[in-house]
Amino acid sequence: MVRLKYIFWQDENMWIAYLEEYPDYMTQGETKNELIDHLKDIYAELNSGNIPCVRKVSELKVSLSSAVIT
């Protein structure tokens, strides 16, 4: 089982969201349960390999103690 974070909000009568790892791919639903189902569908599509050039968010760790300052 994969645990995913998502960002969501309500805009008038619709719920809108995107997966934190894939902020370029938003979805919506009339109910929060419908929204969650759509998020699961998006995740499956993005990881199917059928969509080219999927952009993701990641982290970069940088140690400032090894940086050279002149």
C-alpha positions as CSV (number, residue, x, y, z in Angstrom):
1,M,0.0,0.0,0.0
2,V,1.3,3.5,-0.9
3,R,0.5,6.5,1.2
4,L,0.2,9.8,-0.7
5,K,-0.2,13.3,0.5
6,Y,-2.7,15.5,-1.4
7,I,-3.6,19.2,-1.2
8,F,-7.3,19.9,-1.5
9,W,-9.8,22.8,-1.1
10,Q,-13.5,23.5,-1.7
11,D,-14.4,26.1,-4.4
12,E,-18.1,26.8,-4.3
13,N,-19.8,23.3,-4.8
14,M,-16.7,21.5,-6.0
15,W,-13.7,19.9,-4.2
16,I,-10.4,20.4,-6.0
17,A,-7.1,18.6,-5.3
18,Y,-3.8,17.4,-6.6
19,L,-1.2,14.9,-5.3
20,E,1.7,16.6,-3.5
21,E,4.2,14.6,-5.6
22,Y,2.4,15.6,-8.9
23,P,1.2,19.2,-8.6
24,D,0.7,19.7,-12.3
25,Y,-2.2,17.2,-12.4
26,M,-5.4,18.5,-10.7
27,T,-8.8,16.9,-10.4
28,Q,-12.1,17.7,-8.9
29,G,-15.3,16.1,-7.5
30,E,-18.7,17.0,-6.3
31,T,-18.0,15.2,-3.0
32,K,-14.8,14.6,-1.1
33,N,-15.2,10.8,-1.7
34,E,-15.5,11.4,-5.4
35,L,-12.4,13.6,-5.3
36,I,-10.4,10.9,-3.5
37,D,-11.5,8.3,-6.2
38,H,-10.3,10.7,-8.9
39,L,-7.0,11.2,-7.1
40,K,-6.5,7.4,-7.1
41,D,-7.3,7.3,-10.8
42,I,-4.7,10.0,-11.5
43,Y,-2.1,8.2,-9.5
44,A,-2.7,5.0,-11.4
45,E,-2.5,6.8,-14.7
46,L,0.7,8.6,-13.8
47,N,2.4,5.5,-12.7
48,S,1.2,3.3,-15.6
49,G,4.0,4.5,-18.0
50,N,1.4,5.5,-20.6
51,I,1.8,9.3,-20.0
52,P,5.1,10.7,-21.3
53,C,7.2,13.3,-19.5
54,V,5.4,13.1,-16.1
55,R,6.9,15.8,-13.8
56,K,7.4,15.0,-10.2
57,V,8.4,16.9,-7.0
58,S,11.4,15.7,-5.1
59,E,13.9,16.9,-2.4
60,L,17.5,17.8,-2.8
61,K,19.8,17.7,0.3
62,V,22.7,20.2,0.2
63,S,25.3,20.5,2.9
64,L,26.3,24.1,3.3
65,S,29.3,23.2,5.5
66,S,31.2,21.9,2.5
67,A,30.5,24.9,0.3
68,V,33.4,27.1,-0.7
69,I,33.0,30.8,-0.2
70,T,35.4,33.2,-1.8
